[in-house]
Amino acid sequence: MDVIVSHMNLDFDGLACLLAAKKLHPYATVALTDKQHPTVKSFLGIYRDQLAFSSYEKVDWHQVRTLILVDVASIERTGIPQTDLVETLHTIVYDHHSPKDGDLNSGELYVEKVGAAITLLTENLIKQNIPINPFEATLFGLGVYTDTGNFTYPKTTDRDLLIAAELRKRQMDVTLIDRFQEQVLSSDEKNLLQQLITTGEEQWIKGTSIFLSFLEQPTYLGGLATITRKLMESTSVDAAISIVKMRSTIYVVARANTERVDFRPLIEKLGGGGHAQAASATIKKQKLSQIVPIIQDALSDIIKKALTAADIMTSPVKSVLPEESIESVFKQMYQYGHTGFPVINEENQLVGVISRRDVDKATHHGLGHAPVKGYMSTQLIVHNKGDSLEEVQATMMKYNIGRIPILDNEQVVGIISRTDVIEQLHKQTSETEENLISTIQEQVPVTIFKLLRRIGDLADEQKVNVYLIGGIVRDFILKRPNEDIDIVVEGDGIAFAQLLSAQLGGNVKSHEKFGTATWTNLDGLKLDIVTCRTEYYDSPASLPIVRPSNLKEDLRRRDFTINAMALQLNKSYFGTIIDFFQGREDIKKQQIRILHTLSFIEDPTRIIRAVRFSLRFKYELSPQTWSLAVDANSMLRQVSATRFLHELELLIKEGTIVAGIQFLEQLGVWSSLFDVKVNNEIISTLYQTDTEDPFHYIVALLFPSKNWRKASLRYALSAKQQSLLKQLEAIAKIETNSDLSVGELHKLFSVFNKENVAFYALLSGNRSLQNYVNKLNHIKPLLTGSDLIALGLDPSPKFSELLHQLYCLQMDDQITTKDDALDWVKTLL
């Protein structure tokens, strides 16, 4: 076994070397230390799935024959258990550090003085013509850039620069490298930052958080701009202003990360300059007591007031091309549930709007093949993203239209519907926020409540809306415990998870395909962060196709109304419940209701979920939901065995599997799937089936039918389940009668798995087998192989046969003590 390792407190150079060494030694296992630099942990939190690395704990170090060390030449510095390594261990070293005491001086040594160890390994990869993909090039680049200080450290060589150029040719992502490089403050700068945090105060002005801090110190210290940026990040605010008097001069630095802040009027009044979100001023021969009030009085003037179209529009926008056919647009309207689309040409310019009415007319006349451009409306009513909410509302009222495309530089960047406008008006007048906040405080620990608040603040900084979604919102209303925190972002969910990790610590595991990520904070709490998305099904029971969308579309794809509510976390609306589909009303009625009539057709497993929620909450299925479930039960045939068993497994975990099977019987599921009727005898068997494997319940349902094995086979996914079927079939072929003793039964059935025999005894109702299994569970063998050796017997295959015969006699109570057993063996010697 070959293993690749690096040093503890792993940095990007070490991490990059691990990956490069794996490419040079493809049959080796990469063992990753758990002691990592914080920035490396952040990186791994996002990209761990792309690195097939193992942990130290999973490596059997006794079996290692070749140890490959990268970015380190000392085994001690790797942190692996040295005492577990064999004396004949072969070592290979790739390193760039000067030799030190404890370094290996034997084996294969590739140690050269370059700026980064990854330079050595990358040179080898290029020399051997081993391909490097863009992700690998980026990680290798992180190693080179960070270990050479962006090529500014004295140890940097021309080879490091050449390798960086080669990596850039291979699509190294320099923006990602910049994101993961850490800017370190000096001790004096850290001290000043801490003083600013301690003495400062956060102020909320027009929904924007500003951190204002001022102090005086006798000596000059540069870098106040960087410190102010760090101040803004550390306090999680929209803007920060540092006012520091050093010697006789006052320095004012202002930084913001939102376009709602414009510092220029304030800074110009102080004689300074700069940009809207980054400005500074230097003031001489003034007192802090004179300057601070001026700044405080001007804070209200630096915040932009208007809520613009960009703030409330839905984005991204689903659109169609002018050349697309009417038939294609009709299909997309069904897939996305839209009643119209903007028509955008290849230059990304809005050229028309096609409505459902337009499509229906064309289809009625047999023109489904015709292009959209022949039937779209070209009389466009649009707004720019900077237009105010009031302007958008007035346009809707004037022209009696339900949706308006939003443009930026003649390009469509969003769309606003009547619902969007109504929601904003509702938010501005909502009086329920305080009560909802109190409910949340009662339901979650203080630490989680503060965390949710902080997440809302960070979302405000990023100008995105964030919400709690799913079961936790329902359970807030029901005052039931729920520890599953799912957060949806109207924006980039993965980027927001990365922001949480950067600001609050922890790590992120992302799933690019679905736009989701799991953020684990420093306390070990896991939060699922999801990009708002819509989904449609190409065919019944298939897995959905997912596209980015908005909150309403995201909630529309949920299974039931009680699970389709959201709770906003942004500060101005914290605690506001968004309930497009009357989930709260269904909670009052104590009913389970699907969101649309095709819900069970698109995903038939929702039938089982409806039963599970009904049993959990003691709710009824709404009349329409019941009827649609009965009509769609045959669609469960198209559901994969994996998904079907998973839903049954959830019933098992909730302790409602038998009640669930009975409920599904009422919905006609079992007769539709297997042509079986669940009678009292089957129910009795199910109650005695004590297992967490849902497959056993499938077999128990089907066993009374003639084709039970064939029908069960589709759901036998694991080797254990397949073995169960084979053994049940073999056991069923063995003829038994009441005259057989327990010992004789053991001779027949000892070749089978004991649990499988017990399950067959339960299914068949065979009393003799049930008695045999019961005795088998309570009688331990009197002798072992060690006892036979003690009698002078040499170990051989006959041991098993001898012990088997003895156990059969023991089962028949012919031998009851160990002495009797020993005497019996002696008679055979």
C-alpha positions in Angstrom: 0.0 0.0 0.0 1.3 3.4 -1.0 0.2 6.6 0.9 0.8 10.3 0.2 1.0 12.7 3.1 1.9 16.3 3.8 2.6 18.4 7.0 0.3 19.4 9.8 -1.3 22.9 9.7 -1.7 22.1 6.0 -1.4 25.1 3.7 -2.3 25.5 0.0 1.1 24.5 -1.2 0.8 21.2 0.8 -2.8 20.6 -0.4 -1.8 21.3 -4.0 1.2 18.9 -3.7 -1.1 16.1 -2.4 -3.2 16.3 -5.5 -0.2 16.6 -7.9 1.5 13.6 -6.2 -1.7 11.6 -6.7 -1.5 12.3 -10.4 2.2 11.2 -10.4 1.4 8.1 -8.2 -2.2 7.2 -9.3 -2.3 3.9 -7.2 -1.4 5.7 -4.0 -3.9 6.8 -1.3 -3.9 10.4 -0.2 -4.2 10.8 3.6 -5.3 14.2 4.7 -4.4 15.6 8.1 -7.2 17.2 10.0 -4.9 20.0 11.1 -5.3 22.6 8.3 -4.9 26.3 7.8 -8.3 28.1 8.1 -8.3 29.1 4.5 -7.6 25.6 3.4 -10.5 24.4 5.6 -12.7 26.9 3.8 -11.5 25.7 0.4 -12.1 22.0 1.4 -15.5 22.9 2.7 -16.4 23.9 -0.9 -14.3 21.6 -3.0 -13.8 18.5 -0.9 -15.9 16.3 -3.3 -13.5 17.0 -6.1 -10.6 15.6 -4.0 -10.7 11.9 -3.4 -8.7 12.1 -0.2 -8.9 9.9 2.8 -8.3 10.7 6.5 -5.5 9.5 8.7 -8.0 7.4 10.7 -9.0 5.3 7.7 -5.4 4.3 6.8 -4.0 1.0 8.1 -0.5 2.3 8.7 0.8 -1.2 9.3 0.1 -2.0 5.7 2.0 1.0 4.2 5.0 0.0 2.2 5.8 3.3 0.4 5.3 6.7 2.1 5.3 9.7 -0.2 5.9 13.0 1.6 5.1 16.3 -0.1 6.1 19.8 1.0 7.7 18.2 4.0 10.8 16.0 4.6 10.1 14.9 8.2 7.7 12.1 9.1 7.2 13.6 12.5 5.8 16.8 11.0 3.2 14.8 9.1 1.5 13.8 12.4 1.1 10.2 11.3 1.6 7.3 13.9 5.2 6.6 13.3 5.2 3.5 15.6 2.7 1.8 13.3 5.1 2.0 10.3 7.1 -1.0 9.2 10.9 -0.9 9.4 11.2 -1.7 5.7 9.3 1.4 4.7 10.3 3.0 1.4 10.0 6.8 1.3 9.8 9.4 -1.5 10.1 13.1 -0.7 9.1 16.1 -2.7 10.1 19.3 -0.9 11.6 22.8 -1.3 12.7 23.6 2.3 16.2 23.8 3.5 17.3 20.6 5.3 16.6 20.4 9.0 17.2 18.0 11.9 14.8 15.1 11.6 14.5 15.3 7.9 14.7 12.0 5.9 18.1 11.5 4.3 17.5 8.2 2.6 15.0 6.9 0.0 14.1 8.9 -3.0 14.7 12.6 -2.4 13.5 15.3 -4.7 14.4 18.5 -2.8 15.1 21.7 -4.7 15.2 25.3 -3.7 12.2 26.8 -5.4 9.5 29.2 -4.0 6.8 26.5 -3.7 6.9 22.7 -3.6 4.1 22.5 -6.1 6.5 23.9 -8.7 8.5 20.7 -8.5 5.6 18.4 -8.9 4.0 20.5 -11.7 7.2 20.4 -13.6 7.1 16.6 -13.4 3.5 16.5 -14.5 4.3 18.6 -17.6 7.5 16.6 -18.3 5.5 13.4 -18.3 2.7 14.9 -20.4 0.1 14.2 -17.7 -3.0 16.4 -18.3 -3.9 19.2 -15.8 -7.5 20.3 -15.8 -8.7 23.8 -14.8 -9.6 22.9 -11.3 -6.2 21.3 -10.7 -4.4 24.2 -12.3 -6.3 26.6 -10.0 -5.4 24.6 -6.9 -1.7 24.3 -8.0 -1.8 28.1 -8.6 -3.1 28.7 -5.1 0.0 26.8 -3.9 2.4 28.8 -6.0 0.8 32.2 -5.2 0.4 31.7 -1.5 3.8 30.2 -0.9 5.6 32.9 -2.8 3.6 35.8 -1.5 2.4 36.6 -5.0 6.0 36.2 -6.2 7.3 38.8 -3.8 9.1 36.6 -1.3 12.9 36.4 -1.7 12.8 32.6 -2.2 10.7 33.0 -5.4 12.5 31.7 -8.5 12.0 32.0 -12.2 10.8 28.4 -12.2 7.8 29.5 -10.0 6.9 32.2 -12.4 7.2 29.9 -15.4 4.9 27.3 -13.7 2.3 30.0 -13.0 2.4 30.9 -16.7 1.9 27.2 -17.6 -1.0 26.9 -15.2 -2.6 30.0 -16.6 -2.5 28.4 -20.1 -4.4 25.5 -18.5 -7.2 27.9 -17.3 -6.1 28.6 -13.8 -8.8 30.8 -12.2 -7.0 33.8 -10.8 -10.2 35.3 -9.3 -10.7 32.2 -7.2 -7.0 32.4 -6.1 -7.6 36.0 -5.1 -10.7 35.0 -3.1 -8.8 32.5 -1.0 -5.7 34.6 -0.3 -5.7 36.0 3.2 -4.6 39.5 4.0 -2.9 39.5 7.4 -2.8 42.6 9.7 0.2 43.5 11.8 -0.1 43.3 15.6 -0.5 47.1 15.8 -3.2 47.1 13.1 -5.0 44.3 14.9 -4.9 46.3 18.1 -6.3 49.4 16.4 -9.0 47.3 14.8 -10.0 45.8 18.1 -10.2 49.3 19.7 -12.4 50.5 16.9 -14.7 47.5 17.4 -14.9 48.0 21.1 -15.5 51.7 21.1 -17.8 51.9 18.0 -21.5 51.7 17.7 -23.8 50.2 15.0 -26.6 52.5 13.8 -29.5 51.6 11.6 -30.6 54.3 9.2 -33.3 53.6 6.6 -32.7 49.9 6.7 -29.0 50.2 6.4 -26.5 49.3 9.1 -23.5 51.7 9.6 -20.8 51.1 12.2 -19.3 54.4 13.4 -16.2 54.4 15.6 -13.8 57.1 16.7 -10.8 57.2 19.0 -7.5 59.1 19.5 -3.9 57.7 19.8 -0.6 59.4 20.1 1.3 57.7 17.3 0.7 57.4 13.6 -0.3 54.1 12.0 -0.9 53.5 8.4 -3.3 51.1 6.7 -6.5 52.7 8.1 -8.3 51.9 4.8 -7.6 48.2 5.2 -8.5 48.3 8.9 -11.8 50.0 8.1 -12.6 47.3 5.5 -11.9 44.7 8.2 -14.0 46.6 10.6 -16.9 46.5 8.2 -16.4 42.7 7.7 -16.0 42.0 11.4 -19.1 43.8 12.4 -21.2 42.4 9.5 -22.6 45.9 8.6 -23.4 47.6 5.3 -20.9 50.4 5.9 -18.2 51.5 8.4 -16.6 54.8 9.2 -13.4 55.1 11.1 -12.5 58.5 12.7 -9.0 58.3 14.2 -6.9 61.2 15.5 -3.2 60.4 15.3 -1.0 63.1 16.8 -2.6 66.3 15.6 -4.4 65.0 12.5 -7.8 63.4 12.2 -8.1 60.7 9.5 -11.6 59.7 8.3 -12.0 56.6 6.2 -15.4 55.3 5.0 -16.1 52.0 3.3 -19.4 50.4 2.2 -20.5 47.2 0.4 -23.9 48.4 -0.7 -24.9 50.9 -3.4 -27.5 52.3 -1.0 -24.6 54.2 0.6 -22.9 57.2 -1.1 -20.1 58.7 1.1 -19.2 61.5 -1.4 -21.5 64.3 0.0 -20.2 63.7 3.5 -16.5 63.3 2.7 -16.5 66.3 0.3 -17.9 68.4 3.2 -14.9 67.4 5.2 -12.5 68.3 2.4 -11.8 64.8 1.2 -12.7 62.8 -1.8 -13.1 59.3 -3.3 -15.8 57.1 -4.6 -19.4 56.5 -3.5 -18.5 53.4 -1.4 -14.8 54.2 -0.6 -13.8 57.6 0.4 -11.5 59.4 2.9 -10.6 62.8 4.3 -7.6 64.2 6.3 -8.4 67.0 8.7 -5.7 69.0 10.5 -5.9 71.1 13.7 -9.4 70.0 14.7 -10.8 68.2 17.7 -12.7 64.9 17.5 -15.5 66.6 19.5 -15.9 69.0 16.5 -15.8 66.4 13.7 -17.8 63.5 15.1 -21.1 65.5 15.4 -20.7 66.7 11.8 -20.4 63.1 10.6 -23.3 61.8 12.8 -25.6 64.6 11.5 -24.8 63.7 7.9 -25.4 59.9 8.1 -29.0 60.2 7.0 -27.9 62.0 3.8 -25.6 59.3 2.6 -28.3 56.6 2.4 -30.3 56.4 -0.8 -34.0 56.2 -0.1 -35.9 54.7 -3.0 -36.8 51.1 -3.4 -36.0 50.3 -7.0 -37.2 47.8 -9.6 -33.9 46.1 -9.1 -34.7 45.5 -5.5 -38.0 43.6 -6.1 -37.7 42.1 -9.6 -37.5 38.4 -10.2 -34.3 37.2 -11.7 -33.1 35.3 -13.7 -35.9 35.7 -16.3 -37.1 32.7 -18.3 -37.4 33.8 -21.9 -37.8 32.4 -25.4 -36.3 33.2 -28.8 -38.2 34.7 -31.7 -37.5 31.6 -33.8 -38.8 29.1 -31.3 -42.0 27.3 -32.3 -45.3 27.9 -30.7 -45.4 24.2 -29.8 -42.1 24.6 -27.9 -43.3 27.6 -26.0 -46.5 25.8 -25.1 -44.4 23.0 -23.6 -42.3 25.5 -21.6 -45.4 27.2 -20.3 -46.5 23.8 -18.9 -43.0 22.9 -17.6 -42.5 26.2 -15.7 -46.1 27.1 -14.9 -45.9 30.5 -16.6 -48.6 32.3 -18.6 -46.2 34.3 -20.7 -42.6 34.9 -21.6 -40.4 37.8 -22.8 -39.1 37.2 -26.3 -35.4 38.0 -26.4 -33.2 37.8 -29.5 -29.6 36.4 -29.8 -28.3 39.9 -29.0 -30.1 39.6 -25.7 -32.5 42.4 -26.6 -36.2 42.4 -25.7 -38.2 42.2 -29.0 -41.6 41.1 -27.8 -43.8 39.3 -25.3 -45.8 36.1 -26.0 -48.8 35.3 -23.8 -50.7 32.1 -23.1 -53.6 33.6 -25.0 -51.4 34.1 -28.1 -50.1 30.5 -27.9 -53.6 29.1 -27.5 -54.9 31.1 -30.6 -52.0 29.9 -32.8 -52.4 26.3 -31.6 -56.2 26.4 -32.2 -55.5 27.3 -35.9 -52.9 24.4 -36.2 -49.9 26.7 -36.2 -47.9 25.0 -33.5 -44.9 24.8 -35.9 -44.9 28.5 -36.6 -42.3 30.8 -35.0 -43.1 32.9 -32.0 -42.1 36.1 -33.8 -45.3 35.9 -35.9 -47.6 36.0 -32.9 -45.8 37.9 -30.1 -46.8 41.4 -29.0 -44.3 44.0 -30.0 -45.9 46.9 -28.1 -43.5 46.8 -25.2 -44.0 48.4 -21.8 -40.9 48.2 -19.7 -39.0 49.8 -16.8 -35.4 50.2 -16.0 -33.9 48.6 -13.0 -33.4 52.0 -11.3 -37.0 53.0 -11.5 -38.8 53.2 -8.2 -41.5 50.9 -6.9 -44.0 53.7 -7.1 -43.3 54.2 -10.9 -43.7 50.5 -11.6 -47.0 50.3 -9.7 -48.4 53.4 -11.6 -47.5 51.7 -14.9 -49.3 48.5 -14.0 -52.4 50.5 -13.0 -52.3 52.7 -16.1 -52.0 49.9 -18.7 -53.7 47.2 -16.7 -50.9 44.7 -17.1 -49.7 42.0 -14.8 -46.0 41.9 -15.5 -43.3 44.3 -16.6 -39.8 43.4 -18.0 -37.0 45.2 -16.3 -34.1 46.4 -18.4 -30.5 47.5 -17.7 -28.7 49.0 -20.7 -31.4 47.7 -23.0 -31.0 44.1 -21.7 -33.6 42.2 -19.8 -32.3 41.6 -16.2 -35.6 40.8 -14.4 -39.3 40.9 -14.4 -41.9 42.3 -11.9 -45.4 40.9 -11.5 -48.4 42.3 -9.7 -47.7 39.8 -6.9 -44.2 41.2 -6.5 -45.6 44.7 -6.0 -48.3 43.5 -3.6 -45.8 41.7 -1.5 -43.7 44.8 -1.2 -46.7 46.9 -0.2 -47.6 44.2 2.3 -44.1 44.1 3.8 -44.2 47.9 4.3 -47.5 47.7 6.2 -47.1 44.3 8.0 -47.9 44.5 11.7 -47.2 40.9 12.6 -43.4 40.9 12.7 -43.0 41.3 16.4 -45.3 38.4 17.3 -43.5 36.1 14.8 -40.2 37.1 16.3 -41.4 36.1 19.7 -42.5 32.7 18.4 -39.1 32.1 16.9 -37.4 33.1 20.1 -39.5 30.6 22.0 -38.8 27.8 19.6 -35.0 27.9 19.1 -32.0 28.3 21.4 -30.6 31.8 21.9 -27.5 30.9 19.8 -29.5 29.8 16.8 -31.8 32.9 17.1 -28.7 35.1 17.0 -27.3 33.1 14.1 -30.5 33.6 12.1 -30.3 37.3 12.8 -26.7 37.4 11.7 -27.5 35.5 8.5 -30.2 38.1 7.7 -27.7 40.9 8.3 -25.2 39.3 6.0 -27.9 38.9 3.4 -28.7 42.6 3.6 -25.0 43.3 3.0 -25.1 41.2 -0.2 -28.5 42.7 -1.3 -30.2 39.3 -1.4 -33.3 38.0 0.2 -32.9 34.9 2.5 -35.6 32.8 4.0 -36.1 29.8 6.2 -38.2 27.2 4.3 -39.9 23.9 4.7 -40.7 22.0 7.8 -39.1 24.3 10.3 -41.6 27.1 9.3 -44.5 24.8 9.7 -43.2 23.6 13.1 -42.7 27.2 14.3 -46.5 27.6 13.8 -47.3 24.3 15.4 -44.8 24.9 18.2 -43.1 21.6 17.5 -39.3 21.0 17.8 -37.4 21.0 14.5 -33.6 21.1 14.2 -33.5 21.0 10.4 -32.5 24.5 9.3 -33.0 25.0 5.5 -32.3 28.4 4.0 -33.2 29.5 0.5 -31.5 32.4 -1.2 -32.9 34.5 -4.0 -29.5 34.6 -5.6 -26.4 32.3 -5.5 -26.9 29.8 -2.6 -23.4 28.4 -2.9 -21.8 31.9 -2.9 -23.9 32.8 0.2 -22.8 29.6 2.0 -19.2 30.5 1.2 -19.8 34.0 2.6 -21.2 32.5 5.8 -18.1 30.4 6.1 -15.8 33.3 5.5 -17.6 35.6 7.9 -18.6 33.2 10.6 -16.2 30.3 10.2 -16.9 26.6 9.5 -16.8 24.8 6.2 -19.0 24.4 3.1 -19.8 21.4 1.0 -21.4 22.5 -2.3 -23.4 20.7 -5.0 -23.0 22.8 -8.1 -25.5 20.8 -10.2 -28.4 21.8 -7.9 -27.1 25.2 -6.6 -27.1 23.9 -3.0 -24.5 23.8 -0.2 -24.3 22.6 3.4 -22.6 25.0 5.7 -21.3 23.5 9.0 -20.5 26.3 11.5 -17.8 26.2 14.2 -20.2 24.6 16.7 -21.0 21.8 14.3 -24.4 23.0 13.3 -25.3 22.1 9.7 -27.4 24.4 7.6 -28.5 23.6 4.1 -28.2 26.7 1.8 -30.3 26.5 -1.4 -30.6 28.7 -4.5 -34.2 29.5 -5.3 -35.1 27.1 -8.0 -38.0 25.8 -10.1 -38.3 22.3 -11.4 -40.3 20.4 -14.0 -40.7 16.7 -14.9 -40.1 15.5 -18.4 -42.1 12.4 -17.6 -44.2 11.1 -14.6 -42.2 9.7 -11.7 -38.9 10.9 -13.2 -36.4 13.0 -11.3 -37.0 16.7 -11.8 -35.0 19.1 -14.0 -33.9 22.1 -11.9 -33.5 25.7 -12.9 -32.7 28.9 -10.9 -35.8 30.9 -10.1 -37.4 33.0 -7.4 -39.0 32.3 -4.0 -42.6 31.7 -5.2 -41.5 29.3 -7.9 -39.3 27.5 -5.3 -42.2 27.1 -2.9 -44.5 26.0 -5.7 -42.4 22.9 -6.3 -43.0 21.7 -2.7 -45.1 18.7 -1.9 -47.9 20.1 0.4 -49.1 23.5 1.4 -48.1 23.1 5.0 -44.5 22.6 3.8 -44.6 25.5 1.2 -44.1 28.4 3.5 -41.1 30.6 4.0 -39.9 32.9 6.8 -37.8 35.9 5.9 -34.5 36.6 7.7 -33.5 40.0 6.3 -33.5 42.5 9.1 -36.3 44.8 7.9 -38.7 41.8 7.5 -37.3 39.3 10.0 -39.9 36.9 11.1 -42.4 37.6 8.3 -44.0 34.5 7.0 -44.5 34.2 3.2 -47.5 32.0 2.5 -48.5 32.0 -1.1 -50.5 28.8 -0.9 -52.5 29.2 2.3 -50.5 26.7 4.3 -51.5 28.3 7.6 -55.1 27.9 6.7 -54.6 24.2 6.1 -52.8 23.9 9.5 -55.9 25.4 11.1 -58.1 22.9 9.2 -55.7 20.1 10.1 -55.5 18.8 6.6 -52.8 17.7 4.1 -53.3 19.4 0.7 -51.2 19.2 -2.5 -50.3 22.4 -4.4 -51.5 21.4 -7.8 -53.5 18.6 -9.4 -50.5 17.0 -11.2 -48.4 16.8 -8.0 -48.9 13.0 -7.6 -48.4 12.4 -11.3 -45.1 14.3 -11.3 -43.8 12.6 -8.1 -45.9 9.6 -7.0 -43.8 9.2 -3.9 -45.7 12.2 -2.5 -48.6 9.7 -2.0 -46.5 8.0 0.7 -45.3 11.3 2.1 -48.9 12.5 2.4 -49.6 9.4 4.5 -46.6 10.0 6.6 -47.5 13.6 7.4 -51.1 12.6 8.0 -50.0 10.1 10.6 -47.4 12.4 12.1 -49.8 15.3 12.7 -53.0 13.3 12.9 -54.3 15.4 9.9 -56.8 14.3 7.2 -56.1 14.3 3.5 -58.2 17.0 1.9 -60.9 15.5 -0.2 -59.3 16.5 -3.5 -55.9 15.3 -2.3 -57.4 11.9 -1.4 -59.1 11.5 -4.7 -56.0 12.5 -6.7 -53.9 10.0 -4.6 -56.3 7.2 -5.5 -56.2 8.1 -9.2 -52.4 8.3 -9.3 -51.5 5.2 -7.2 -50.6 3.2 -10.3 -47.9 5.7 -11.0 -45.9 4.3 -8.1 -44.9 1.4 -10.4 -42.7 3.9 -12.3 -40.9 5.0 -9.1 -37.4 3.4 -8.7 -37.1 0.8 -6.0 -34.5 3.0 -4.2 -36.9 5.9 -3.8 -39.9 3.7 -2.9 -37.9 1.9 -0.1 -36.6 5.2 1.1 -40.2 6.5 1.7 -41.0 3.3 3.6 -37.9 3.7 5.6 -39.0 7.1 6.7 -42.3 5.6 7.9 -40.2 3.0 9.9 -38.1 5.8 11.5 -41.3 7.5 12.6 -42.8 4.3 14.0 -45.8 4.4 11.7 -44.9 1.7 9.2 -47.8 -0.6 9.9 -50.3 2.2 10.1 -48.8 3.6 7.0 -49.2 0.3 5.1 -52.8 0.2 6.2 -53.4 3.8 5.1 -51.9 3.0 1.7 -54.2 0.0 1.5 -57.1 2.4 1.8 -55.7 4.5 -1.0 -55.5 1.3 -3.2 -51.8 1.4 -3.5 -51.1 -2.3 -2.8 -53.8 -3.7 -5.0 -52.6 -1.4 -7.8 -48.9 -2.3 -7.3 -49.0 -6.0 -6.5 -52.6 -7.1 -6.8 -52.7 -7.9 -3.1 -55.2 -7.1 -0.3 -53.8 -6.4 3.1 -55.9 -8.5 5.5 -55.7 -9.0 9.3 -53.3 -11.9 9.0 -50.8 -9.8 7.0 -51.2 -6.9 9.5 -50.4 -9.3 12.3 -47.3 -10.4 10.5 -46.3 -6.8 9.9 -46.6 -5.9 13.6 -44.2 -8.8 14.4 -41.7 -7.7 11.7 -39.2 -6.0 13.9 -36.6 -4.5 11.5 -35.4 -1.2 10.0 -35.1 -2.7 6.6 -38.2 -1.7 4.5 -37.6 -4.6 2.2 -38.8 -7.1 4.8 -42.2 -5.3 4.9 -42.4 -5.7 1.1 -41.8 -9.4 1.4 -44.3 -9.7 4.2 -46.9 -8.0 2.1 -46.2 -10.2 -0.9 -45.5 -13.6 0.7 -49.1 -14.8 0.7 -49.3 -14.4 -3.1 -48.0 -17.1 -5.5 -45.5 -14.9 -7.3 -44.1 -13.3 -4.1 -40.4 -13.9 -5.0 -40.7 -12.5 -8.5 -42.6 -9.4 -7.3 -40.2 -8.8 -4.4 -37.1 -9.2 -6.6 -37.3 -5.7 -8.0 -36.9 -4.2 -4.5 -34.0 -6.5 -3.5 -31.3 -3.9 -4.1 -28.5 -5.1 -1.7 -26.7 -8.4 -1.6 -28.2 -9.0 1.8 -31.7 -8.5 0.5 -31.1 -10.7 -2.5 -29.6 -13.4 -0.2 -32.8 -13.2 1.9 -35.0 -13.9 -1.1 -32.8 -16.9 -2.2 -32.8 -18.4 1.3 -36.5 -17.9 1.8 -37.2 -19.7 -1.4 -34.8 -22.5 -0.5 -36.3 -22.8 3.0 -39.8 -23.0 1.5 -38.8 -26.1 -0.5 -37.7 -28.1 2.6 -40.4 -30.4 3.8 -40.9 -30.4 7.6 -43.5 -32.0 9.9 -44.3 -31.9 13.6 -42.5 -35.2 14.1 -39.1 -33.7 13.6 -37.1 -32.9 16.7 -35.4 -29.5 17.2 -32.1 -31.1 16.7 -33.3 -32.6 13.4 -34.6 -29.2 12.3 -31.2 -27.8 13.1 -29.5 -30.3 10.8 -31.8 -29.0 8.0 -31.7 -25.3 8.6 -28.3 -24.6 10.2 -26.9 -23.8 6.7 -29.2 -20.7 6.5 -28.9 -17.3 8.1 -30.6 -17.5 11.5 -32.5 -14.3 11.0 -33.8 -15.5 7.6 -35.0 -18.7 9.1 -36.8 -16.7 11.8 -38.4 -14.4 9.2 -39.6 -17.4 7.2 -41.0 -19.0 10.3 -43.0 -15.7 11.0 -44.2 -15.5 7.3 -45.3 -19.1 7.1 -46.7 -19.5 10.6 -44.8 -22.7 10.9 -44.9 -23.5 14.7 -42.2 -26.1 14.6 -39.8 -23.6 13.0 -40.8 -20.9 15.4 -40.1 -23.2 18.3 -36.7 -24.1 16.8 -35.7 -20.5 16.2 -36.8 -19.6 19.8 -34.6 -22.4 21.2 -31.8 -21.5 18.9 -31.8 -18.0 20.3 -31.5 -19.2 23.9 -29.1 -22.2 23.8 -25.3 -21.5 23.6 -22.9 -24.3 22.4 -21.4 -26.2 25.3 -18.0 -26.7 23.6 -15.8 -24.8 21.3 -12.8 -25.7 19.2 -10.5 -24.8 22.1 -12.2 -27.5 24.2 -11.5 -30.1 21.5 -7.9 -29.1 21.3 -7.6 -29.4 25.1 -8.8 -33.0 24.7 -5.8 -33.7 22.4 -7.5 -33.4 19.1 -5.7 -31.8 16.2 -7.5 -28.9 14.4 -9.2 -30.1 11.2 -12.3 -29.7 9.2 -13.9 -32.4 11.3 -14.1 -29.9 14.2 -17.1 -28.2 12.6 -18.9 -31.5 11.9 -18.2 -32.7 15.4 -19.4 -29.5 17.1 -22.5 -29.5 14.8 -23.5 -33.0 15.9 -23.0 -32.1 19.5 -25.1 -29.0 19.2 -27.9 -31.0 17.6 -27.9 -33.4 20.6 -27.8 -30.4 22.9 -30.9 -28.9 21.1 -32.7 -32.2 21.7 -31.7 -32.0 25.4 -29.8 -35.3 25.1 -26.7 -33.5 26.3 -27.2 -30.7 28.9 -23.8 -30.0 30.6 -20.3 -29.4 29.5 -19.1 -32.6 31.3 -21.7 -34.6 29.3 -20.4 -33.0 26.2 -16.8 -33.8 26.9 -17.7 -37.4 27.8 -19.5 -37.7 24.5 -16.5 -36.5 22.6 -14.3 -38.9 24.4 -16.4 -41.8 23.3 -15.5 -40.9 19.7 -11.8 -40.9 20.3 
